[in-house]
Amino acid sequence: MQRTIDYIKDKIKDFKPEIGIVLGSGLGELADEYGDIRIAYKDIPDFPVSTVAGHNGNLVFADINGKKVVMMQGRFHFYEGHSMATVTYPIKVMKKLGVENLILTNAAGGVNPYFKPSSLMIIKDHINFMGTNPLIGPNDDSLGVRFPDMSEVYTKSLRKIAYTSAEKLNIPVERGVYIALTGPTYETPAEVNMVRTLGADAVGMSTVPEAIVASWMGMKVLGISCICNSAAGISTVGLSHEEVLENAEKAKGNFKKLVLEIINRL
Ligand code: HPA
């Protein structure tokens, strides 16, 4: 970790990021438009490298309207075969760089039948259904406690800022519970029924590990899902990664505007 931090600090000098953003599938464009310093994951010592199409691998530092932001253009998924420690490593790096507010974004399937494809959902809570937990193992007491409280992972004040921002911009947003499964398979219709019964509004394959670790370390967390498709069985057609990226493309205008407004208000 020290080697990672030393390398990044040498590149960014006195730039101290206060806001971290993890950009999900098809939502990486923000880091193309803004970005004063760009570091490829592959150049960072001990940093993982992502393998999925649609996920670039860059750590991008930008001054956005006077706010110092670090963006992850591309994240690491459990289904890639990475360990939970690897998936959440960048979040620890962000914390060590000084990030206090973390915005996690993702592409998700809509489980709530009222959600339309290409809409945005503010995550109010999550269900960890990945069958493991990123905090399993010896606890690093310097970062957080052994048995962390998870009663407000997605910080209420940040959710409020998100709703106020959406209202100001006239962008309709949903709110709901995100459930994470490991993937890489999309769900069967029976599994979508199951997660709906469990109380989920959206289903995806990311975000929860990062949110758990960030919350454990005392970061404020905001989660935004792009509802890129109706989950299997809710829609009558089969799912494809291409459809997901296509709908992320449609949502990204609103997504970018919303995130920029939220950054302004943080
Ligand atoms: N299921 C799981 N993950 C997803 C989906 C989905 O329908 N869409 C985008 N990511």
Boltz pocket constraint, residues with backbone or C-beta under 6 A from the ligand:
constraints:
  - pocket:
      binder: B
      contacts: [[A, 107], [A, 108], [A, 109], [A, 110], [A, 185], [A, 186], [A, 187], [A, 203], [A, 204], [A, 205], [A, 226], [A, 228], [A, 229], [A, 230], [A, 231], [A, 232], [A, 239], [A, 244]]
      max_distance: 6.0
